[in-house]
Amino acid sequence: MTHYPSQLLERAVDEFAKLPGIGGKTAMRLVLHLLRQDTRAVEAFGNSIIRLRQEVKFCNVCHNISDTETCDICANLRRDHSTICVVEDIQDVMAIEATQQYRGTYHVLGGVISPMDGIGPSDLQVQSLVERVETGDIQEVILALSPTMEGDTTNFYLYRRLSDTGVRITVIARGVAQNDQLQYTDEVTLGRSIVNRTPFVVSS
Amino acid sequence: MTHYPSQLLERAVDEFAKLPGIGGKTAMRLVLHLLRQDTRAVEAFGNSIIRLRQEVKFCNVCHNISDTETCDICANLRRDHSTICVVEDIQDVMAIEATQQYRGTYHVLGGVISPMDGIGPSDLQVQSLVERVETGDIQEVILALSPTMEGDTTNFYLYRRLSDTGVRITVIARGVAQNDQLQYTDEVTLGRSIVNRTPFVVSS
């Protein structure tokens, strides 16, 4: 049992150790680092987290995290508002934005259907997606969920919910990743990459 | 370049990424974890760190971190106040306390002499150690610094500063660690463990 010389220290270390992937020794190291910093710097650290949690907003259209009622992407008239890319969470939005290959809008589900974890469609932003497709001028819904059993289940569920609307429904391509070695690629991915082969194009 | 959907989010992630050993991706993961927690839990986290930094005290005798002017160890009359164990920082105090093998007091230097890093004796709590030995009824000073060149330099410097007082000066034993394999122990440690061998005692 660790004997702390200070309750203030113990509480701070305990709080850090609640974070995922942060053990007791790392927590202690981080707290002692903060103790050596300026009081103002430590206040800035603590307040940035408290303010984020207190003032955080989620876009009333796509549910992405946002500082305003409607996020920058949904409010941007130069984006293609007829295309919705459905993702699990905000990290996926950031990852796709970083590719600079997509100019449509997003819809953040907030997870995938997972009966094992007790997560059903009503726990996700499914209804608002259906309403966006039914009421808006939407041409295409791109399903960009994780290539897992839960992701596939969710894709299938969303397909059933949206197929009546007549919207075009696509999924992101699955195949061998850039710089992957074929011999180490799993059978399902490799098989799919052969079935879904595309014409060879020489870029000029 | 990462494009954040929210400045509040970006600021919180940046603050986390300033911590040693925490990269951008880990910072993002930790912040998103906090976003999913209760507002109260996040306030408790942030405030525990701010309060620690604002209210932290250091013992006016041994310089260990403390919630009171004099730390629990220095204020404890059942400890042996004639023995001072000199350590680098408060983690060392906690490590030695955890062994339950020491009943004396401590003196936290706040580092070791390191000319390369520009740390000299005046940057450490050396003067107050000398004063404790000169004015108190001190029988023994145990030097428990890191077994490094800087630790050895500091040991030698403290020895010179304290030798006139006539106090007994000892250093913690260096030797093979419990469960270490001899063939993988470095030469200096193994050599020292032979020179400083102790009588074999059968515990009853």
Boltz contact constraints between the chains, C-beta under 6 A:
constraints:
  - contact:
      token1: [A, 3]
      token2: [B, 97]
      max_distance: 6.0
  - contact:
      token1: [A, 5]
      token2: [B, 64]
      max_distance: 6.0
  - contact:
      token1: [A, 5]
      token2: [B, 65]
      max_distance: 6.0
  - contact:
      token1: [A, 5]
      token2: [B, 66]
      max_distance: 6.0
  - contact:
      token1: [A, 5]
      token2: [B, 71]
      max_distance: 6.0
  - contact:
      token1: [A, 6]
      token2: [B, 65]
      max_distance: 6.0
  - contact:
      token1: [A, 6]
      token2: [B, 66]
      max_distance: 6.0
  - contact:
      token1: [A, 6]
      token2: [B, 67]
      max_distance: 6.0
  - contact:
      token1: [A, 7]
      token2: [B, 67]
      max_distance: 6.0
  - contact:
      token1: [A, 8]
      token2: [B, 52]
      max_distance: 6.0
  - contact:
      token1: [A, 9]
      token2: [B, 65]
      max_distance: 6.0
  - contact:
      token1: [A, 11]
      token2: [B, 48]
      max_distance: 6.0
  - contact:
      token1: [A, 12]
      token2: [B, 48]
      max_distance: 6.0
  - contact:
      token1: [A, 12]
      token2: [B, 49]
      max_distance: 6.0
  - contact:
      token1: [A, 12]
      token2: [B, 52]
      max_distance: 6.0
  - contact:
      token1: [A, 15]
      token2: [B, 45]
      max_distance: 6.0
  - contact:
      token1: [A, 15]
      token2: [B, 48]
      max_distance: 6.0
  - contact:
      token1: [A, 19]
      token2: [B, 30]
      max_distance: 6.0
  - contact:
      token1: [A, 20]
      token2: [B, 33]
      max_distance: 6.0
  - contact:
      token1: [A, 30]
      token2: [B, 19]
      max_distance: 6.0
  - contact:
      token1: [A, 33]
      token2: [B, 20]
      max_distance: 6.0
  - contact:
      token1: [A, 34]
      token2: [B, 49]
      max_distance: 6.0
  - contact:
      token1: [A, 39]
      token2: [B, 53]
      max_distance: 6.0
  - contact:
      token1: [A, 42]
      token2: [B, 53]
      max_distance: 6.0
  - contact:
      token1: [A, 43]
      token2: [B, 50]
      max_distance: 6.0
  - contact:
      token1: [A, 45]
      token2: [B, 15]
      max_distance: 6.0
  - contact:
      token1: [A, 46]
      token2: [B, 46]
      max_distance: 6.0
  - contact:
      token1: [A, 46]
      token2: [B, 49]
      max_distance: 6.0
  - contact:
      token1: [A, 46]
      token2: [B, 50]
      max_distance: 6.0
  - contact:
      token1: [A, 48]
      token2: [B, 11]
      max_distance: 6.0
  - contact:
      token1: [A, 48]
      token2: [B, 12]
      max_distance: 6.0
  - contact:
      token1: [A, 48]
      token2: [B, 15]
      max_distance: 6.0
  - contact:
      token1: [A, 49]
      token2: [B, 12]
      max_distance: 6.0
  - contact:
      token1: [A, 49]
      token2: [B, 34]
      max_distance: 6.0
  - contact:
      token1: [A, 49]
      token2: [B, 46]
      max_distance: 6.0
  - contact:
      token1: [A, 50]
      token2: [B, 43]
      max_distance: 6.0
  - contact:
      token1: [A, 50]
      token2: [B, 46]
      max_distance: 6.0
  - contact:
      token1: [A, 52]
      token2: [B, 8]
      max_distance: 6.0
  - contact:
      token1: [A, 52]
      token2: [B, 12]
      max_distance: 6.0
  - contact:
      token1: [A, 53]
      token2: [B, 39]
      max_distance: 6.0
  - contact:
      token1: [A, 53]
      token2: [B, 42]
      max_distance: 6.0
  - contact:
      token1: [A, 64]
      token2: [B, 5]
      max_distance: 6.0
  - contact:
      token1: [A, 65]
      token2: [B, 5]
      max_distance: 6.0
  - contact:
      token1: [A, 65]
      token2: [B, 6]
      max_distance: 6.0
  - contact:
      token1: [A, 65]
      token2: [B, 9]
      max_distance: 6.0
  - contact:
      token1: [A, 66]
      token2: [B, 5]
      max_distance: 6.0
  - contact:
      token1: [A, 66]
      token2: [B, 6]
      max_distance: 6.0
  - contact:
      token1: [A, 67]
      token2: [B, 6]
      max_distance: 6.0
  - contact:
      token1: [A, 67]
      token2: [B, 7]
      max_distance: 6.0
  - contact:
      token1: [A, 71]
      token2: [B, 5]
      max_distance: 6.0
  - contact:
      token1: [A, 97]
      token2: [B, 3]
      max_distance: 6.0
